[in-house]
């Protein structure tokens, strides 16, 4: 029997009354995790709509009144909104990461291996695997001590956003900013460099 199974068995046998409470907490923590993930997906979708809506509205207005400063401002505003949205997604994702110690702790106590296995198999996720393995090697008969030890060696920097949040958020952000400025460039550059005339 492995160390993680021995630790889980010892704790479970000494705390039989808490297993149902732990199962409920485990379900609630995962529901909180999913709610945060839904939150940053919704936040990004709304942010994109606002960014593109603001850009095209200001761009059309600038073309109507022939205002170059407003045209350039439209790209600034669109870029600022989409960048702020991306940073907000990263911030919410940090809240997801902060749930990891509790998830790992509950899985060890309850004898589950669902999310720990997911973290171990993360591509390029050596720090995630290291955190799980360190947590599994801890040996104590007291759940409170186990929680304290797991939490004490948790470092959110071991779970960088580049490996956590899907790259499509980053790619979509950069492509949106490029699109804003490319559109402005295609309108303004021919006025200063009239090709073929």
C-alpha positions in Angstrom: 0.0 0.0 0.0 1.4 3.4 -1.0 2.1 6.2 1.4 -0.8 8.3 0.2 -3.2 5.3 0.7 -1.8 4.7 4.2 -2.3 8.3 5.2 -5.8 8.4 3.8 -6.7 5.1 5.5 -5.4 6.2 8.9 -7.2 9.5 8.8 -10.5 8.0 7.5 -10.5 5.2 10.1 -10.0 7.8 12.9 -12.6 10.2 11.6 -15.5 8.1 10.3 -18.1 10.7 11.2 -16.4 13.4 9.1 -16.3 11.4 5.8 -19.8 12.5 4.8 -19.1 16.1 5.8 -15.9 15.9 3.8 -17.7 14.5 0.8 -20.2 17.4 0.9 -17.3 19.9 1.2 -15.5 18.2 -1.7 -18.6 18.6 -3.9 -19.1 22.2 -2.8 -15.4 23.1 -3.5 -15.7 21.7 -7.0 -18.9 23.5 -7.6 -17.1 26.7 -6.5 -14.3 25.9 -8.9 -16.7 25.4 -11.8 -18.6 28.6 -10.9 -15.3 30.6 -11.1 -14.5 29.0 -14.4 -17.9 29.9 -15.8 -17.4 33.4 -14.4 -14.2 34.1 -16.2 -15.5 32.6 -19.5 -18.6 34.8 -19.2 -16.5 37.8 -18.2 -14.3 37.4 -21.3 -17.3 37.0 -23.6 -18.9 40.2 -22.3 -15.6 42.0 -22.4 -15.1 41.1 -26.0 -18.5 42.3 -27.0 -17.9 45.7 -25.2 -14.5 46.1 -26.7 -15.5 45.4 -30.2 -18.8 47.4 -29.8 -16.9 50.4 -28.5 -14.3 50.2 -31.2 -16.7 50.0 -34.1 -19.0 52.6 -32.6 -16.2 55.1 -32.1 -14.7 54.2 -35.5 -17.9 54.9 -37.3 -18.4 58.1 -35.5 -14.9 59.2 -36.3 -15.4 58.5 -40.0 -18.7 60.4 -39.9 -17.2 63.5 -38.4 -13.8 63.0 -40.0 -11.9 63.0 -36.8 -8.5 61.2 -36.8 -7.9 61.6 -33.1 -11.2 59.8 -32.3 -10.3 57.1 -34.8 -7.0 56.5 -33.0 -8.8 56.7 -29.7 -11.2 54.0 -30.8 -8.2 51.6 -31.1 -6.9 52.7 -27.7 -10.3 52.2 -26.1 -10.8 48.8 -27.7 -7.3 47.6 -26.8 -7.6 48.8 -23.2 -11.0 47.1 -22.7 -9.9 43.7 -24.1 -6.6 43.8 -22.2 -8.4 44.6 -18.9 -10.8 41.7 -19.6 -7.8 39.4 -20.2 -6.2 40.5 -16.9 -9.5 40.0 -15.1 -9.6 36.4 -16.4 -6.2 35.8 -15.1 -7.2 37.3 -11.7 -10.3 35.0 -11.4 -8.1 32.0 -12.4 -5.9 32.8 -9.4 -9.0 32.2 -7.3 -9.4 28.8 -8.9 -5.8 27.9 -8.1 -6.3 28.9 -4.4 -8.8 26.1 -4.2 -6.2 23.5 -5.0 -4.8 22.9 -1.5 -8.3 22.2 -0.2 -9.1 19.9 -3.1 -5.9 17.9 -2.7 -6.4 17.7 1.1 -10.0 16.5 0.8 -9.0 13.9 -1.8 -6.3 12.5 0.4 -8.7 12.3 3.4 -11.5 10.8 1.4 -9.3 8.5 -0.6 -10.2 10.1 -4.0 -7.7 10.5 -6.8 -9.6 12.4 -9.4 -8.2 15.9 -9.4 -4.8 14.8 -8.1 -4.5 12.5 -11.1 -5.5 15.4 -13.4 -2.8 17.7 -11.9 -0.2 15.0 -12.2 -0.9 14.6 -15.9 -0.8 18.3 -16.8 1.4 18.8 -19.8 4.6 20.7 -18.8 3.2 20.6 -15.3 6.2 19.6 -13.2 5.3 22.0 -10.4 1.7 20.7 -10.2 2.9 17.2 -10.0 5.5 18.1 -7.4 2.8 19.7 -5.2 0.6 16.7 -5.4 3.4 14.3 -4.6 4.6 16.3 -1.6 1.1 16.4 -0.3 0.7 12.6 -0.7 4.0 11.9 1.2 2.9 13.8 4.3 2.2 11.5 7.2 -0.1 12.4 10.1 -3.0 10.9 12.0 -4.6 14.3 12.5 -6.6 15.9 9.6 -6.0 19.4 10.9 -2.3 18.8 10.9 -2.4 17.4 7.4 -4.3 20.4 6.2 -1.8 22.8 7.9 1.1 21.0 6.2 -0.5 20.9 2.8 -1.4 24.6 3.0 2.1 25.6 4.3 3.9 24.2 1.2 1.3 25.5 -1.3 2.6 28.2 -3.6 0.2 29.7 -6.2 3.2 30.5 -8.4 3.7 26.8 -9.0 0.5 27.0 -11.0 1.3 29.7 -13.6 -1.6 31.1 -15.7 0.3 30.2 -18.9 -0.3 26.5 -18.1 -3.7 27.0 -16.4 -5.9 29.3 -18.6 -6.3 28.0 -22.1 -4.1 29.8 -24.6 -7.2 30.8 -26.7 -7.8 33.7 -24.2 -4.3 35.1 -24.8 -4.4 34.5 -28.5 -7.8 36.1 -28.9 -6.6 39.1 -26.9 -3.5 39.7 -29.0 -5.4 39.1 -32.3 -8.1 41.6 -31.2 -5.6 44.3 -30.4 -3.8 43.6 -33.8 -7.2 43.8 -35.6 -8.0 47.2 -33.9 -4.7 48.8 -35.0 -4.6 47.1 -38.4 -8.0 48.5 -39.2 -6.9 52.0 -38.2 -3.7 51.5 -40.2 -5.5 50.4 -43.3 -7.7 53.6 -43.1 -4.9 56.1 -42.3 -1.8 54.9 -44.1 -3.2 55.4 -47.6 -3.9 59.0 -46.8 -0.2 59.6 -46.0 1.2 57.1 -48.5 -1.1 57.1 -51.6 0.1 54.1 -53.6 -0.3 54.2 -57.3 -1.1 57.9 -57.6 
